[in-house]
Amino acid sequence: MFEKFKFTAGQIGNYCRSAERDLVIARKSQIPEVIFRFTYDALLKLAIAACAQSGLRAKSRQGHHIELIRKLAEFLDDEDVEILGNQMRSKRNWDLYGGGTIISAKEAKEYFDWVVKVFAKAQKLFDGPNRRLNL
């Protein structure tokens, strides 16, 4: 699912900025489905950035979102990232392929707040020569 790859600091920075941008969109929205979707995308992009920081490039294959979430949980030594991340993935898939699901404002806010905490915890992965996350 992953291959070794040497990313430049600029590439890693681009991945981080993309994840941050999605989190900002989620923060500014009032629509629960938009908050949820951009929060989930931010989590995935954070996982991609963390993998890039560790010299791993994800291959786009069936199940790669599961593996990205698992890797992020491993890097952060936090099993909740895998559990809640996959919960989000499942809801997103049901919404996309299962005819839709309702995301409440409360649920969207809870996921958003949790992902903000994951971003804060992930900060340690990006300290040093490449860049810091801007939350």
Backbone as a chain_set.jsonl record, in Angstrom:
{"seq": "MFEKFKFTAGQIGNYCRSAERDLVIARKSQIPEVIFRFTYDALLKLAIAACAQSGLRAKSRQGHHIELIRKLAEFLDDEDVEILGNQMRSKRNWDLYGGGTIISAKEAKEYFDWVVKVFAKAQKLFDGPNRRLNL", "coords": {"N": [[0.825, -1.199, 0.0], [2.104, 1.148, 0.5], [4.981, 2.947, -0.659], [8.49, 3.496, -0.517], [9.728, 6.806, -0.581], [11.407, 9.8, -1.332], [10.535, 12.776, -0.215], [10.476, 16.295, -0.827], [11.035, 19.139, 1.303], [9.327, 21.16, 0.521], [7.271, 19.773, -0.808], [6.171, 18.302, 1.303], [5.347, 20.419, 2.88], [3.358, 21.453, 1.191], [1.447, 19.392, 1.324], [0.756, 19.602, 4.02], [-0.312, 22.227, 4.121], [-2.535, 21.875, 2.481], [-4.075, 20.107, 4.018], [-4.524, 21.743, 6.242], [-5.978, 23.813, 5.027], [-8.395, 22.536, 4.384], [-9.337, 22.046, 6.952], [-9.766, 24.65, 7.838], [-11.823, 25.428, 6.098], [-13.826, 23.706, 7.022], [-14.067, 24.723, 9.626], [-15.15, 27.256, 9.15], [-17.625, 26.805, 8.064], [-21.204, 26.478, 8.35], [-22.747, 24.383, 7.829], [-23.534, 21.169, 8.671], [-22.899, 18.785, 7.152], [-20.953, 19.725, 5.383], [-18.995, 20.563, 7.176], [-18.365, 18.077, 8.332], [-17.455, 16.597, 6.052], [-15.221, 18.088, 5.082], [-13.672, 18.023, 7.358], [-13.111, 15.292, 7.578], [-11.668, 14.965, 5.179], [-9.492, 16.619, 5.792], [-8.314, 15.136, 7.847], [-7.483, 12.846, 6.427], [-5.669, 14.055, 4.642], [-3.821, 15.013, 6.448], [-2.811, 12.579, 7.314], [-1.613, 11.73, 4.925], [0.379, 13.698, 4.713], [1.859, 13.098, 7.033], [2.778, 10.555, 6.391], [4.356, 11.217, 4.167], [6.271, 12.798, 5.441], [7.544, 10.796, 6.765], [8.726, 9.46, 4.734], [7.144, 7.87, 3.106], [5.0, 7.011, 0.465], [1.666, 6.874, -0.361], [-0.09, 4.44, -2.196], [-2.687, 4.685, -4.485], [-5.176, 2.704, -3.989], [-7.749, 0.215, -3.567], [-8.93, 0.435, -0.317], [-6.984, 2.161, 0.61], [-7.508, 4.432, 2.183], [-8.112, 3.363, 4.672], [-5.617, 2.321, 5.331], [-4.057, 4.662, 5.386], [-5.193, 6.006, 7.582], [-4.63, 4.12, 9.553], [-1.81, 4.222, 9.553], [-1.379, 6.881, 10.404], [-2.409, 6.695, 12.998], [-0.549, 4.914, 14.031], [1.86, 6.436, 13.825], [1.258, 8.44, 15.65], [0.885, 7.019, 17.9], [-1.688, 6.339, 18.879], [-4.532, 4.798, 19.348], [-7.155, 5.648, 19.134], [-7.23, 7.297, 16.933], [-7.271, 5.536, 14.805], [-9.673, 4.152, 15.356], [-11.751, 6.181, 15.543], [-11.212, 7.559, 13.185], [-11.747, 5.601, 11.256], [-14.414, 5.269, 11.779], [-15.392, 7.706, 10.887], [-14.694, 7.404, 8.193], [-16.348, 5.296, 7.47], [-18.894, 6.476, 7.785], [-18.704, 8.487, 5.868], [-18.449, 6.895, 3.566], [-20.926, 5.574, 3.613], [-22.59, 7.747, 3.219], [-21.774, 8.504, 0.662], [-21.997, 6.174, -0.98], [-24.189, 4.758, -0.062], [-26.625, 6.002, -0.275], [-26.891, 8.213, 1.276], [-26.55, 9.9, 4.428], [-27.417, 11.314, 7.57], [-25.769, 13.9, 9.11], [-25.49, 15.254, 12.161], [-25.435, 18.567, 13.615], [-24.206, 18.565, 16.093], [-22.734, 16.17, 16.033], [-21.012, 16.689, 13.85], [-19.543, 18.83, 14.923], [-18.295, 17.546, 17.087], [-16.631, 15.676, 15.773], [-15.054, 17.492, 14.337], [-13.792, 18.944, 16.458], [-12.337, 16.863, 17.593], [-10.587, 16.164, 15.47], [-9.102, 18.512, 15.302], [-7.659, 18.253, 17.669], [-6.162, 15.996, 16.994], [-4.59, 17.086, 14.958], [-3.09, 18.87, 16.538], [-1.673, 17.062, 18.1], [-0.232, 15.804, 16.117], [1.595, 17.685, 15.477], [4.167, 17.302, 16.496], [5.312, 15.587, 14.682], [6.05, 17.171, 12.598], [7.743, 19.125, 13.462], [10.886, 20.746, 13.324], [13.181, 20.532, 10.58], [11.439, 20.736, 8.363], [8.59, 21.916, 8.542], [6.107, 23.63, 10.495], [2.794, 22.836, 11.525], [0.079, 24.985, 10.849], [-2.378, 25.842, 12.752]], "CA": [[0.0, 0.0, 0.0], [3.021, 2.288, 0.545], [6.315, 2.756, -1.21], [9.473, 4.462, -0.028], [9.881, 7.933, -1.487], [12.049, 10.954, -0.689], [9.803, 14.004, -0.479], [11.164, 17.536, -0.479], [10.357, 19.925, 2.346], [8.247, 21.877, -0.145], [6.158, 18.847, -1.045], [5.557, 18.023, 2.603], [4.652, 21.657, 3.229], [2.131, 21.526, 0.391], [0.479, 18.452, 1.907], [0.29, 20.189, 5.289], [-1.182, 23.367, 3.816], [-3.794, 21.358, 1.95], [-4.828, 19.598, 5.172], [-4.931, 22.919, 7.025], [-7.0, 24.531, 4.274], [-9.669, 21.828, 4.561], [-9.782, 22.26, 8.329], [-10.275, 26.026, 7.888], [-13.134, 25.408, 5.436], [-14.75, 23.069, 7.981], [-14.265, 25.646, 10.754], [-15.936, 28.411, 8.729], [-18.945, 26.409, 7.57], [-22.321, 26.296, 9.271], [-23.495, 23.232, 7.332], [-22.924, 19.98, 9.288], [-22.327, 17.873, 6.165], [-19.728, 20.354, 4.878], [-18.03, 20.469, 8.283], [-17.936, 16.682, 8.44], [-16.705, 16.161, 4.874], [-13.91, 18.74, 5.042], [-12.921, 17.523, 8.512], [-12.603, 13.973, 7.191], [-10.616, 15.177, 4.181], [-8.327, 17.163, 6.499], [-7.679, 14.013, 8.541], [-6.774, 12.045, 5.414], [-4.528, 14.816, 4.137], [-2.822, 14.995, 7.519], [-2.184, 11.255, 7.245], [-0.731, 11.745, 3.752], [1.534, 14.527, 5.087], [2.654, 12.347, 8.012], [3.469, 9.502, 5.642], [5.398, 11.875, 3.377], [7.316, 13.175, 6.394], [8.251, 9.552, 7.117], [9.299, 8.878, 3.528], [6.227, 6.888, 2.531], [3.992, 7.509, -0.458], [0.533, 5.948, -0.448], [-0.564, 4.071, -3.529], [-4.136, 4.795, -4.538], [-5.773, 1.393, -4.227], [-8.865, -0.073, -2.679], [-8.523, 0.322, 1.08], [-5.863, 3.019, 1.0], [-7.903, 5.329, 3.271], [-7.948, 2.576, 5.908], [-4.179, 2.233, 5.618], [-3.584, 5.997, 5.777], [-5.653, 6.241, 8.955], [-3.854, 3.216, 10.418], [-0.448, 4.753, 9.656], [-1.409, 8.068, 11.252], [-2.573, 6.193, 14.37], [0.744, 4.341, 14.404], [2.816, 7.532, 14.022], [0.866, 9.206, 16.843], [0.707, 6.057, 18.991], [-3.019, 6.688, 19.383], [-5.496, 3.888, 18.71], [-8.397, 6.38, 18.856], [-7.153, 7.821, 15.569], [-7.737, 4.466, 13.919], [-11.077, 3.845, 15.649], [-12.624, 7.288, 15.142], [-10.967, 7.829, 11.767], [-12.499, 4.621, 10.468], [-15.828, 5.592, 11.974], [-15.655, 8.793, 9.937], [-14.603, 6.832, 6.851], [-17.556, 4.505, 7.263], [-20.001, 7.42, 7.589], [-18.487, 9.13, 4.564], [-18.772, 5.905, 2.54], [-22.37, 5.357, 3.614], [-23.175, 8.929, 2.597], [-21.41, 8.519, -0.749], [-22.425, 4.989, -1.722], [-25.362, 4.116, 0.515], [-27.838, 6.791, -0.412], [-26.884, 9.386, 2.153], [-26.689, 9.789, 5.87], [-27.583, 12.615, 8.208], [-24.746, 14.273, 10.086], [-26.041, 16.323, 12.991], [-24.506, 19.653, 13.95], [-23.444, 18.117, 17.267], [-21.792, 15.152, 15.573], [-20.004, 17.359, 13.03], [-18.682, 19.592, 15.835], [-17.479, 16.6, 17.859], [-15.567, 15.185, 14.893], [-14.151, 18.606, 14.064], [-12.983, 19.194, 17.653], [-11.403, 15.743, 17.747], [-9.55, 16.262, 14.446], [-8.216, 19.607, 15.723], [-6.746, 17.662, 18.671], [-5.236, 15.127, 16.257], [-3.629, 18.002, 14.324], [-2.177, 19.357, 17.581], [-0.795, 15.945, 18.473], [0.63, 15.525, 14.963], [2.588, 18.753, 15.366], [5.506, 16.773, 16.792], [5.83, 14.926, 13.487], [6.47, 18.17, 11.62], [8.724, 20.038, 14.036], [12.214, 20.531, 12.791], [13.622, 21.193, 9.356], [10.439, 20.935, 7.297], [7.654, 23.002, 8.824], [5.116, 23.423, 11.548], [1.404, 22.989, 11.098], [-0.533, 26.246, 11.264], [-3.788, 25.564, 13.069]], "C": [[0.872, 1.268, 0.0], [4.317, 1.92, -0.157], [7.224, 3.826, -0.633], [9.637, 5.557, -1.076], [10.507, 9.081, -0.71], [11.321, 12.22, -1.125], [10.666, 15.203, -0.113], [10.385, 18.225, 0.644], [9.179, 20.684, 1.742], [7.038, 20.998, -0.403], [5.419, 18.543, 0.256], [4.776, 19.245, 3.072], [3.351, 21.814, 2.463], [1.057, 20.59, 0.934], [-0.102, 19.025, 3.204], [-0.668, 21.347, 5.037], [-2.534, 22.911, 3.272], [-4.676, 20.815, 3.075], [-5.361, 20.757, 6.01], [-6.062, 23.676, 6.342], [-8.366, 23.858, 4.438], [-10.216, 22.017, 5.972], [-10.352, 23.672, 8.5], [-11.66, 26.095, 7.227], [-14.17, 24.805, 6.376], [-15.081, 24.027, 9.117], [-15.218, 26.784, 10.381], [-17.361, 28.062, 8.313], [-19.956, 26.295, 8.705], [-23.128, 25.046, 8.912], [-22.834, 21.956, 7.857], [-22.269, 19.028, 8.288], [-21.021, 18.415, 5.586], [-18.639, 20.271, 5.941], [-17.47, 19.061, 8.355], [-17.038, 16.293, 7.278], [-15.315, 16.788, 4.825], [-13.047, 18.342, 6.239], [-12.319, 16.162, 8.198], [-11.471, 14.116, 6.175], [-9.345, 15.727, 4.825], [-7.572, 16.057, 7.231], [-6.888, 13.155, 7.562], [-5.535, 12.767, 4.899], [-3.432, 14.934, 5.183], [-2.085, 13.663, 7.517], [-1.22, 11.169, 6.06], [0.533, 12.542, 4.059], [2.445, 13.788, 6.059], [3.421, 11.218, 7.33], [4.612, 10.096, 4.824], [6.571, 12.27, 4.264], [8.172, 11.961, 6.77], [8.801, 8.827, 5.896], [8.442, 7.798, 2.898], [5.215, 7.576, 1.624], [2.905, 6.443, -0.569], [0.206, 5.684, -1.908], [-2.088, 4.087, -3.486], [-4.726, 3.457, -4.977], [-6.944, 1.224, -3.293], [-8.328, -0.273, -1.256], [-7.42, 1.274, 1.507], [-6.251, 4.033, 2.078], [-7.751, 4.622, 4.617], [-6.482, 2.553, 6.308], [-3.596, 3.586, 6.012], [-3.965, 6.304, 7.223], [-4.856, 5.379, 9.928], [-2.433, 3.743, 10.625], [-0.404, 5.984, 10.557], [-1.546, 7.657, 12.719], [-1.255, 5.624, 14.883], [1.758, 5.444, 14.702], [2.536, 8.287, 15.316], [0.729, 8.324, 18.084], [-0.63, 6.312, 19.696], [-4.065, 5.83, 18.668], [-6.835, 4.56, 18.42], [-8.4, 6.961, 17.446], [-7.659, 6.764, 14.593], [-9.23, 4.195, 14.118], [-11.999, 4.946, 15.129], [-12.441, 7.658, 13.67], [-11.735, 6.863, 10.871], [-14.002, 4.781, 10.638], [-16.241, 6.699, 10.997], [-15.655, 8.261, 8.505], [-15.872, 6.061, 6.516], [-18.767, 5.407, 7.003], [-19.893, 8.107, 6.231], [-18.859, 8.17, 3.447], [-20.274, 5.652, 2.465], [-23.07, 6.534, 2.936], [-22.956, 8.908, 1.086], [-22.054, 7.37, -1.53], [-23.741, 4.392, -1.244], [-26.631, 4.939, 0.462], [-27.949, 7.936, 0.562], [-27.065, 9.046, 3.615], [-26.81, 11.194, 6.428], [-26.463, 12.795, 9.227], [-25.327, 15.438, 10.87], [-24.984, 17.388, 13.245], [-23.625, 19.245, 15.125], [-22.366, 17.115, 16.863], [-20.669, 15.784, 14.747], [-19.028, 18.134, 13.91], [-17.773, 18.671, 16.636], [-16.33, 16.047, 17.014], [-14.559, 16.291, 14.6], [-13.221, 18.852, 15.255], [-11.946, 18.089, 17.862], [-10.271, 15.846, 16.728], [-8.597, 17.427, 14.754], [-7.204, 19.089, 16.753], [-5.729, 16.731, 18.002], [-4.175, 15.98, 15.56], [-2.609, 18.494, 15.355], [-1.188, 18.271, 17.982], [0.197, 15.642, 17.346], [1.729, 16.565, 14.802], [4.004, 18.226, 15.563], [6.129, 16.082, 15.581], [6.457, 15.91, 12.517], [7.422, 19.214, 12.196], [10.084, 19.746, 13.413], [12.415, 21.188, 11.455], [12.536, 21.465, 8.324], [9.499, 22.082, 7.583], [6.775, 22.632, 9.993], [3.735, 23.538, 10.934], [0.89, 24.325, 11.618], [-2.004, 25.995, 11.509], [-4.548, 26.831, 13.283]], "O": [[0.433, 2.329, -0.445], [4.697, 0.752, -0.239], [6.78, 4.925, -0.303], [9.68, 5.294, -2.278], [10.166, 9.303, 0.452], [11.471, 12.677, -2.258], [11.486, 15.131, 0.802], [9.219, 17.916, 0.888], [8.142, 20.832, 2.39], [5.901, 21.438, -0.233], [4.189, 18.53, 0.294], [3.671, 19.117, 3.599], [2.35, 22.259, 3.023], [-0.116, 20.959, 0.995], [-1.306, 18.937, 3.446], [-1.719, 21.435, 5.671], [-3.563, 23.511, 3.583], [-5.886, 21.04, 3.081], [-6.516, 20.746, 6.434], [-6.998, 24.128, 7.001], [-9.378, 24.538, 4.611], [-11.426, 22.135, 6.16], [-11.323, 23.86, 9.233], [-12.562, 26.751, 7.747], [-15.272, 25.337, 6.51], [-16.237, 24.135, 9.527], [-16.008, 27.226, 11.215], [-18.211, 28.947, 8.222], [-19.602, 26.05, 9.859], [-24.079, 24.695, 9.611], [-21.682, 21.685, 7.52], [-21.184, 18.513, 8.558], [-20.091, 17.651, 5.327], [-17.492, 19.944, 5.636], [-16.257, 18.867, 8.429], [-15.97, 15.719, 7.489], [-14.334, 16.095, 4.556], [-11.82, 18.328, 6.14], [-11.157, 15.903, 8.511], [-10.435, 13.462, 6.299], [-8.241, 15.341, 4.442], [-6.341, 16.037, 7.237], [-5.748, 12.781, 7.84], [-4.477, 12.159, 4.74], [-2.248, 14.952, 4.847], [-0.868, 13.625, 7.697], [-0.135, 10.599, 6.18], [1.635, 12.118, 3.71], [3.668, 13.842, 5.927], [4.579, 10.959, 7.658], [5.71, 9.541, 4.792], [7.73, 12.097, 3.885], [9.363, 12.088, 7.054], [9.29, 7.703, 6.009], [8.96, 6.904, 2.228], [4.645, 8.606, 1.986], [3.183, 5.274, -0.835], [0.224, 6.59, -2.741], [-2.697, 3.562, -2.554], [-4.766, 3.128, -6.163], [-7.115, 1.99, -2.345], [-7.397, -1.046, -1.03], [-6.96, 1.21, 2.647], [-5.377, 4.461, 2.832], [-7.307, 5.23, 5.591], [-6.144, 2.741, 7.477], [-2.729, 3.651, 6.883], [-3.146, 6.805, 7.994], [-4.454, 5.843, 10.995], [-1.914, 3.714, 11.741], [0.501, 6.12, 11.38], [-0.869, 8.213, 13.584], [-0.892, 5.833, 16.041], [2.444, 5.392, 15.723], [3.463, 8.725, 15.998], [0.487, 8.821, 19.184], [-0.698, 6.475, 20.914], [-4.434, 6.106, 17.526], [-7.578, 4.099, 17.553], [-9.459, 7.101, 16.834], [-8.396, 7.078, 13.658], [-9.964, 4.027, 13.145], [-12.923, 4.675, 14.361], [-13.401, 8.025, 12.992], [-12.302, 7.262, 9.854], [-14.771, 4.461, 9.732], [-17.297, 6.631, 10.369], [-16.513, 8.626, 7.702], [-16.402, 6.167, 5.41], [-19.569, 5.134, 6.11], [-20.894, 8.279, 5.534], [-19.51, 8.568, 2.481], [-20.831, 5.531, 1.373], [-24.02, 6.348, 2.175], [-23.856, 9.256, 0.321], [-22.594, 7.579, -2.616], [-24.349, 3.595, -1.959], [-27.62, 4.588, 1.105], [-29.001, 8.567, 0.662], [-27.659, 8.029, 3.973], [-26.348, 12.155, 5.811], [-26.246, 11.947, 10.092], [-25.623, 16.489, 10.301], [-23.786, 17.138, 13.105], [-22.432, 19.548, 15.146], [-21.222, 17.21, 17.307], [-19.5, 15.446, 14.932], [-17.82, 18.102, 13.673], [-16.6, 18.985, 16.842], [-15.195, 15.959, 17.481], [-13.351, 16.055, 14.614], [-12.006, 18.957, 15.084], [-10.813, 18.36, 18.261], [-9.11, 15.639, 17.081], [-7.4, 17.324, 14.487], [-6.028, 19.45, 16.707], [-4.567, 16.688, 18.405], [-2.994, 15.633, 15.573], [-1.41, 18.531, 15.08], [-0.003, 18.541, 18.178], [1.339, 15.265, 17.607], [2.691, 16.344, 14.065], [4.932, 18.653, 14.876], [7.353, 16.005, 15.476], [7.301, 15.533, 11.704], [7.862, 20.105, 11.469], [10.373, 18.614, 13.026], [11.891, 22.273, 11.205], [12.702, 22.35, 7.485], [9.589, 23.126, 6.936], [6.712, 21.478, 10.417], [3.535, 24.248, 9.948], [1.244, 24.738, 12.722], [-2.792, 25.942, 10.565], [-5.747, 26.794, 13.559]]}, "num_chains": 1, "name": "protein.A"}
